[in-house]
Amino acid sequence: MNDEKQNDKRSLPIQIFVSYPWPKEEDGKSRGRKDNRWNELRSLLEAVKKEVEKRAAQRKPGNRKLDIRVNRLRGLHGQILLTMLNERIDRCDILIADIGNLDCSFFNSNVLLELGMAIGFGKLESRGVYVFKPKNLPSPSDISGVITTDYTLKSGALKLEDKRGFTAALRTRLLELAEQRGMIEPR
């Protein structure tokens, strides 16, 4: 990331986007379906966010308020989808990609594409990519070195294999970003 772009980011909130397989109705649309996977992922990330806020409150505040936002990675109606995803992935600080499909029987091609876009934007180098994958599927060899957390589905719920490791890595990265953005004073 060039210096000008880095300086622009310092004034923005810390943004986490989550890419995952969306539930679809028979007509191919997702309206009206309860999105349990998003609810679980958001709940997990909100818990990490609260832990970061708690730790930040124990430190000397910076010149900006701590601001961490968690959003689904999706396009908006009426816009070119790939362009919107490209812009959101470029500006996010962290992309969490759940690369399994809804029943964990194979990889989700849309999420893999979005993961590839994030890698192309250099999110790996900034430790801004985290991958969730079904335990029963092999890790794609091209993503070796990416923080990957295996999971299984238990009664439709995600059961992370190393939840503590994932949350610790994410919490550490969020605190570093908060320091870099002037939201908390560096240690």
PyMOL commands that set and color helices and strands:
alter all, ss='L'
color gray80, all
select helices_A, chain A and resi 3-9+36-57+81-91+109-120+141-143+163-180
alter helices_A, ss='H'
color red, helices_A
select strands_A, chain A and resi 14-19+68-72+94-98+129-134+147-154+157-160
alter strands_A, ss='S'
color yellow, strands_A
deselect
rebuild
show_as cartoon
